[in-house]
Amino acid sequence: MERTVVVTGASSGLGLAFAKHYAARPSTRVIGLDISPLPAPISTLKNVSFYEVDVTSEESLAKVTNDLTGQPVHLLLHSAGIRGLVRSPNPQGQNVAALETLEAMDRTTFLRTLEINTWGAFTTIRAFLPFLKLTASLPSATSTSSSTPPPIPPKVIIMSSRMGSISSNTTGGGYAYRASKAALNAVIKSLSVDVPGVVVLAIHPGRVETGLVGWKEEGAIGPEESLETCLEIVEGVGLEGSGGFVDRFGDEIGW
């Protein structure tokens, strides 16, 4: 049976790594979403469909969902997001922390970060829920026969961040990003309660080298290194893990 995987933030970083991985798997259709064009050569693959989408816009997302009428979605990987750094003509010696301090933070940056990281995730997940629920209703997803493998429930996997953990915050700063990810975690927890037939999980993928910052941060890992460990969580988690917040090794992170 064909499996449909939706990946947001598919044009770069970890989102692109996820898209490439699933595009290479047999009988898998990948639907990539991003506000920027999908790079070649993945954009030319027959089993990849790409939509230029603003995840904060319900009208923009409808361009995708209108094409999916009656099509089950098995996995939604939400990687779209921004870091929440105050704009500066001089990145202050490439010091990320200096662009998100108490003194530097401004209203525009704060609200835009919340809009993309929190509202954008909520809007995207809600748009695809009917197609995920359709998967949950299929015989293969509900069968409990001892002669068949355990059913694989539809899944929503969201790239969150340890910076969204209030209990883990011992260094301060990062106001917009921390707030947006903490709010996102609250959304994820509520979704796991309201949609019991769909796995909803927050993953901290590590400090991944992406386009969110214009340079490589110290200690950042490549998307492929993060992907390798995240995939074990993505493929292995079941309904019992829904509503969780874990790192890329599967260890629980405190709220």
Disulfide bonds with the S-S distance in Angstrom:
none
